Amino acid sequence: MECDLKTSRRTACRLSADSRIDIEFQDLSYTVPEGRNGSKLILRSVNGRFQSGELSAILGPSGAGKSTLLNVLAGYKVHHATGQVSINGRLRNLKDFGKISRYIMQDDLVQPMLTVQESMMVAANLKLDLNATQQEKCNAIQEILDLLRLTSTVDTRTTELSGGQRKRLSIALELLNNPPVLFLDEPTTGLDDLSCSQCIALLKQIALGGRTVVCSIHTPSASIFSKFDSVYIMSMGQCIYQGFGLDVVFFLSNLDLHCPKHYNPADFIIEVASGEYGNYQEKLVSTIDNGRIKYCEKNDTRLTESERKFSVNGIYAEDDTPEIHSNYPKEKLGWMQQYKILLMRMWVQMWRDKCYMLLRVILHIITGVLIGNVYLGMGVDGSKTLFVFGFYFICLIFFMYIPMMPCLLQFPREFQLIKREHFNKWYRLSAYFAALTTSTLPVHLVLGCIYVMLVYFLTNQPMELNRLSMFYFICMMTAVISESLGLLIASQFSIVNSVFVGPVIAVPFMLLAVYGFGGGYYSIPKWIRIAMYCSYLRYSLEGLIQTMLTGREKLACPEHEEFCIYTDLEYFVKEIGMQDNIIWIDIAALVVIYLIFRGGFYYLLRQRLSPNKTFIALAYVGRLVKAQFAR
């Protein structure tokens, strides 16, 4: 259901006093492992405070640690971090903090093929209270679109938005449930000067509503620098200044560092942090005690030494939890409702990508006609039995590569969207997984039917409904297994690496599928025999052979042929060593492999989004091995 945004009534979007959040951190450090070289310290016991109602910026030269600090404060990276992060004077609990904070990442990726209004409505349906009426959702959407000046784009598809509009839409999607805390990583990246100024002005307006808005940013212009209520400047993982931006000139002048007239103060402090005016870093850090002086002036609730044992992962007693009010849904959307919303979103996106769908239809038709004509009429030709065997194998190769390749190309990009939406608590990962699994089934069934019908009738296969049905079913099982394999690979690699790894991994499946046919099975080494039955294509091929070649009369030998060796199909099946195979065992094996691949995809996807200790340990071992080979 769409909103009539012209008639929607606006509601207040300000936060009440008891919903405002002050973020404080003490002795915050972050290390990353470096293989055999030990670890690298990114953050070095930094301290600071970001207050509600203020727009705060984290600045620093490249490699200073500003993005790392933002990630730790947002809860996006907490492993290998030590120190304390407190909310309104009490230690943070990540689970509760995730309900009231939102993180807008640097890449302004938005769901393609949807209009701005549709994107906002999907977000509203997923994020707002279950009991919220349609009109209340429309009012919330209208207010945020007005605030971010996106009302004129409600009917524009996201792929047609400008860079600044996409950035504002990314912010609008996270403002729907009125979060008290907003983190943004490089919100001005890729924008021109005017768009940058507009973006910062909008963030300033959002902060005035009572929110705590914290962003990392590269050297801003002087006008943008003056709009920040507070700047936190870093150098080599330490804090060298925290306070009002324009006061940095007076602060540096006390250290005999004088900013030239008509010079951008932001550029000057970044140059100082980079060491262009000498080694002033240690002096600056000691002057403000790595951010502690400013922190202590404003913070009256110093944490005790006994509390220092807690790290930033937020483990603490329940009594320490501050009561925070936001628009986080009191009654969360159920799993089935999330599944339906995500499924409809995926179907709308697939339907609107008409060029891609048309390309797939044409590909199935052309390939079906081509293969059908290559093996034209061979299904009843006693002299072409070996060719028919090759036809079955080619059909399986087709249903291996065609469903796999789109996953390798599309899912690595889709993962970036999942990462943002899942971290910001849009939906359960299991609901997304179920929607993704079922959304592609109709496409596979329809396109697979087109191909199978073409090749089946052109090659003159047995006109029996049960054989046709089994042929189609086995081809579809091969397709969904191949898609699962593609998703499993794409969940761990970039687009370039996925496109390389996927086809390479598929080659052993093809080789093992036909290895050992024609006799000599028991002379094959045992480990190769085990590997052969890890190939799902082998089970598919055995299923097709049992379905299409057993239980049939002898084929006629054409008059122009002197001798046809394989007119007896039972004899042919025996010659290739498949006379003892049972089709239902092959089908059961295909189902098991499908569940393994799909389950593996879900597990790896979950671990990549929120890894457990075992996965972290394995990743660390992998880095050690990689470092060893690098030497």
N, C-alpha and C positions, 0 to 999 in steps of 0.2 A: 504494500500500500504506500503510495506517495503522499507527500505533504503538499498542501497549498500554502507555500511559504509567504504568499502575499497577504493572507488572512490570519496567519499564525500570530498569536499574542506573545509579546515578549515578557520575560520574567527576569527577576534580579539574578545577577551572576556574581555577586560579591560574596566573599566568605565572611562568616560570623567571627567574632573575636576568639571564640573557643576552638575554631577550626584552623587557626593560623599556626604555622610550624616554623620553629627556629632550629637550624641544623648546626651542630657544634662538633668539632673533631679535635682529638688530642693525640699527639705522638703517632700519627698515622704513617705507616711505612708499607711499602709494597715491593716485593722482590719477584723476579722471574728467573727460572732455572736456565742455565746456559750449558747444558751437557756436562762435559768433563771439566769445564772451567768454573764449576760451582754455580753461583747465582749472581744476578745483577740487581742492584738496588735502584729502583725507579723513584720511589718517594722516600724521603729521609726525615722521618719524625716530624711531619708538618702539623701545624695547629691552625685553627681558624674557626670562623662562624659566619653563616649566611642567614640573614633575618627575613622574616615574612614581610611582605609589602615592598620588597626591594628587588631590583634587577641587578644581579651580581654577575660579574664576568671573571673568568679565569684566563689569564694571559701569560704568555711566555714564549721564548724562541722554540724552534722545533727541537723535540727531545727533552724539553724541560719537565714533562710529566703532567701537563695540564689535562690531557684526555684521560690519563690513568687516574688522576684524582677525581675527575668527574665520574668515571666508571665505578670507582670504589664507593663514592658517596651515593650513587644511584643504586648500588647493590648489584650492578651488572658483573663486576669482578670482585670477588671477596676472597677467593683462594689465594694463598701466599701473601695475604694482607694482615697486618697487626696494628694495634692501636684501638682507639675508641671513637665511635660515632654515636652521638646522643641526639635525641629529639626532645625539644622543650626541656632539656636538662636531665633526661633519663636515657639509659642505654637503648639503642635501637634494636628492634626485632625485625628481621628482614621480611618475614611473612606479613606482619602488620604494616610495615613501611611500604611494601609493594602495593598495598591497597590504596594508599593515599598519594603515591608519587607516580609520575610518568616520565619516561625517557624517550626523547625524540633524537634518533641517531642521525649521523651526518648525511647519509644517503637519503634523499627525500623520495624514497620509493613509495608509490601508492598502487593500490590494486588496479590493474589495467581494465579497459573495456567497460568501466562503470562511469556514470556521471557523478558530479560532485554531490548532488542530492542523494543519489543511490548509495554512494560510499558513506555519507553521513548517516543515512538511515540504517544501513547494515551495522555500523558502529553503535548507533543508539540502541538497536535491538539487542546487541550482544552485551553492552556495557551498562545500560540503565536498569533500574529496578524492574523486576518481573511484573509488578502491578502497575507500572507507569502506563498511562493511556497513550493512544496514538497522538492526541493533541498535545500532551505534555512533551512527548518526544519531538514533535514538530516545533513547539515553542523553543525548546533547548537548541535545536538545529538552527532556527531562525536567528536567535540571539548571537550565537557564535559566528555564524556566517556574516552577520552585520558587523560584529566586532572586528573580524579579520578581513572585512571588505571583499567577501567572496559571493555576495548575493547575486551578482550579475553572471556568475559562472555556474549556477545550479544545474543547468542543462548541458554543460560542457563535459565531454569525456575527459578523464584524467590524463590520457595520453596527449591531449591537445592543449593542456595547460602550460603556461610559461613556467620558468624555473621558480620565480617568486611565488606564483600561485600554488605550485606544488608544495613549496615549503610551508606556506600558510595553511594549506589543506592538511598537511601532516600534523601541524599544531592543532588545527580545529578538531581533528579526529580524537586527539587525546584530551581535549578540554570538555568533552561531552559530559563526563561525570564529575566535572568541577574539581579536579584534583588540587589539593593545597600546595603540592610541590611539583615543579616542572624542571626537568633537566634537558638541556639541548647541547648537542655536540656539533660545534661549528655551524650554527644556523645560517651564517651568511655565505657559506661556501658556494661558489658557482653563480653568485648574484652580482649584478652591476651595482654601482654606487647608490643609485636611487632606490633600488630594491633592498639593498642592505639597510639604508636609512629607514625605509618603511618597515622592514622586518623588526629592527630594534625598537622603533617607536611602538609597534604593536605589542612587543614583549613588555615594554615599559607600562603600557596601558593594562596588560594582563596582571602585572605585578601590583599595580595600584589597587586591584581588587582584593588584595590581602594575601596573594600567593607568594611563595618563595620560588623565584625564578633564577636558576643558575645555568650559565652557558659557558662553554669554552670558545675562544675566538682568537683568530690570528690578528695581527696588528690592525686595529680599526682606525678609521679616520678620526680627526680631532673632534668633529661634531658628534660622531657616534660615541667616542670615548667619554664625552661630557654627559651623555645620557645615562650612563651606568651609575647606580646609587653606590655601588661598592665594586672595587676591583681587587682581585687576588693575583698577584704577579709572582711567577715562579722562575727559578733558574736552577738547572741541574738537580731537580727533585726537591728543592727547598723553597721556602717562601721568603721573598725579599721585600714585599710591601703588601699591606692590606689596608684599605680605606677608600675614601672618596677619590675618584680618578684624578681630578685636577689638582688635588693636594699633593700629588706625587712630585710636582715641580718644587714646591717649598721643602718637601722632605729631602729631596736629593740635594738641594742647595745647601742644606746644613752639613752635607758631607762633601762640600766643595765640588759638586757635580751640577753645573749650571746649564739648564736647557736653553739653547739659543732662542731668541725671539722669532716668532713666526714659524716655529718648529712644532711638529705634532708631539705632544707629551708621550703619547703611546709609543711612537717610534723611538723616542729618546730612551725611555725606560727599557724597552726591548733591546736596544743597542747596548745599554749598560749591562743588562742581564747576559748578553752574549759575550761580554768582555771586551768590547771595542774601545772602552775608555780606561782599560786597566782591570786588574783583578780586584773588583769591589764586592764580589759576591759574598765572601766571608764576612766582610764588614757590615753589609746590608742585612745578612741573616742574623748576625749577633745583635745588631741594633734593635731589631724587632723580635729577637729571640725566636726566630723561625715561625713567626705568626702568633706567638704566645702573648705578647704585650697587648695587642689589639683584642685578642681573644679574652684575656683576663679582665680587661677594662669593662667588658660588656657582660661577662658571665659570672654570676654570683653563686653558681652551684657547681663548684669544683668537685670532680669525682675523687673518691678516696683511693688510697693505695690498694685496698682490698678489691676495688672494682677494676683495677688495671689488668687483672688476669683475663678479663674478657676481651676477645678479639672482635673485629668488625663483622663477624658473621652473626652477631646479635644474640648469642645464647645468654639468657639471663632469667631470673625469677619472674613469674607472671605478675607479681605485685608492682614491678617496675614499669609496666606498660602504661603510657599516658593515654588518656581518652581523647581520641581525635575524631572530629566530625567532618564528613565529606559526603559526596553523593555516591559513594560506593554502595551498590545495591544491597538493601536489607534482605531481600529475598532473591538469591542468585538465580540466573537462568539455568534451567535443567539441562542435562546432557542431550536429551532428545531435541530440545528447542535449539540448542547450539548447532547440533548436527544438521537440522533442517535449514537453518539460516545459511550456514556455510555451504551446504549442498546447492541451495538455490543460487547463491553467489557464483559458485563454480560453473553451474549450468548456464547462467546468463553470460558469463565471460566466454565460455566455449561457443555458445550460439552466436555471439556478436563478432567473434573472430572468423568472419565468413571466408576470408581469403585462405586462411589456414585450413578450415574445414573443407573448402572446395578443393584445395590442393590434395588433401588426403583422399577425398572421394575419387578424384581423377587418377591418383596414383594407384589405388586399388583396382580401378576399372582397367587402366592401361596394362598394369602388371598381370591382372587376371586374363585379359585377352591375349597378351603376349605368351604367357606360359601355356594357356589353353591351346593356342595354335601350334606351339612347339611340340606339344604332346597330343596333337589332334587325333582323336579316335583310337588311341593306343590302348584304352582300357579293355578292349575285347580282342585285341590282336595278339595271337599266340606267339608271334615272333618278337614282340616288343615288351616282354615281361620285365626284363632288366631296366628298360626305359621307364616303365611304370613305377618301379622301385625308386628310381631317381626322381620321378615326379613327386612322390610322397615326401622325399627328403627336401626337395626344393621348396615345397609348400611350408614345411616346418621352418626352414631358414627364413622364409618371408615373414612368418609370424613370430620369429625371434627378433629380427632387426627392426621391423617397422614399428612395433610398440615400444621398443627400447630406446631408440634414438631420440624421440621427442622428450623423453624424461631426462636424458643426459644433457639436452640443450636447454630445457626450460626450468627444471627443478632447482639448480644452483641459484638462479635468480629469485625463484619463488621462496627459497629458504631465507633470504634476507628479509622478506616481508613477514614470514612466519616468526623469525627471531624477534622482530619488533612487536608484533601483535601478541605473541605468547609471553614475552617478558612483561608487557604492560597489562597482562591479565585479561585479554579479550575473551579467551575461550580455553577449554581444556584441550590438551594436545590429542587425547584419544578421540574427541569429537571431530577435530580436523582430520585425523588419520582415517576415520570411518567415512567422512564425506569425500575425501580424496579417493578412497578405495572404490566407492560406489559411483562417483561422478563420471568416471571414464567407461564404466561397463556398457551403457547404451551405445556409445560410439564404437567400441570394440565389436559389439554384437551386430550392429547394422553394417559397418564396413566389412567385417569378416563374412557376413552373409553374402554381400555383393561379390566378394572375391571367390568364395567357395562355390557359389552357384555358377559363376562363369567357368571356372576350371573344371568343375565336376561334370558339367554337361558337355563342354567342348572336348574333353578327353574321353568321353563316353564310358564313365564309370558305371557300376551296376545300379540300375534304376530301382533301388529298394530303399524304402523310407528309413528302415533301421540302420542301414549302412551309411546313408547320407547324414542322418542325425549324429551318429557316432563320429563320422569324419569331421563334421562341423564342431562337435563338442571337444574333440581332441585338439583341433586347431585353436579353438578359443582358450582352452586351458594353457596351451603353449604361449598364446599371446599375453594372458594375464600374468603368467610366471615370468615372461621376459620383461614385462613392464615392472614387475616387482624387483627384478634384478637390476633394471635400470635405475629405479628409485633408490635402491640400496647403495649403488655406486655413487649416484649423484648427491646423496645425503652427506657424503664425506669429502667430495672433491669440488674444485671449481669447474666452470664450463669447459675450459681447455683440457684439463686433466680428465674430466669425465668422458669427453668425446674420444680421448685416446685410450683410457683404461677399459671402457665398455666393450668396444669391438675386439680388443685384445683378449679380454676374459671370455668372450663368446667363442673364440676359436677352439679352445680345448673342448667345450661342450659339443661342437660339431664333429671334431675328430673322434672323440670317445663314443659318439652316438653310433658310428658305423665300424668302429674298431672290432676286429674279430669275426666279422661276418664272412661266411664262406668256409667255415671249418677251422679247426685248430684252436677252439676256444680254451680248452683245458691246458694247452701249451703256453698260454699267455701268463706272464708273471702275475702273482697274486695281487700285488699292489696296483697293477694296472687294471685288473678285473674289478677291484674295489672302486677305483676311480671311474671306471666305465659306468657303474651304477650310481654315480653321483651326477651324471649328465641327464638332465630332464629331457633333453632331445631324444635320448635313447628310449626312454619310456614312451615318449610320444610316437616315435617311429615304430616301436614294437606294437603299440596300440593300433596304429594305422594298418600295419601289415596283417594283424589278426582280424581287424574289422573288414578290410577290403579284399583279402586274398584267400581266406579260409572259408570252407563250406560252399565252394563254387564248383560248377561243372568245368570240364576241360575246355580250354579256349580253342577256337578254330585256327588252323594254320593257313595263312593266305596262299592262294594258288601260285603266286609268283615266287614263293619261297620253297626251296628244296627240302628243308628240314627245320622244324621248330623244337628246340630242346625243352622249353619251359611252358608247354601248353597245359601241363598238369600243375596247377598252382599249389596244390598240397606238396608236391615234390619240390617245387621251388622254395617253399617255406622251410621244408626240411633241409634243403641244401644250404640255406643261409643260417641254419641252426636256431630257428625260432619256433619249432613245432611244439615245444613244451611250454611256451609262454602263455600266461593267463591274462586276458585283457583287463579284468577287474583289479588284478594286482597292479598292472601298469597305471590304471586310473587312480587307484589309491595312492600310489607313489607320487603321481603328479600333484594330487591334493596335498600330500604331506610336504612336498618341496615348495608348493605355493605358500603354505602356512609358514614354513621356515623362512623363506625370502621376505614375505610381508612382515612377519614378526621381527626379523632381523632389521628391516628398514625402520620399523617403529622404535626398536630399542636403540639403534644408532642415532636416530633423529633425536630421541629424548636425551641421550647422553651428550650429544653435541650442544643441545640447548641448556641442559642442567646436569653436568656430569657428576657421577658419584665418585667415591674415593677409589674404587677399583679402576674405573675408567681414567681417572686422573693419574693413577700410578702407571697404567699401561701407556698413557701418553708421555709420561716422563721417561719411561724405559725407551719408547720410540725415539725421543729426542736424543737420548744417550747413544743409541745405535746410530742415528743419523750423524751425530757429531763424530763418532768413531770412524765412520766411512768417509766423512768429510776430510779427515786428517789423512 
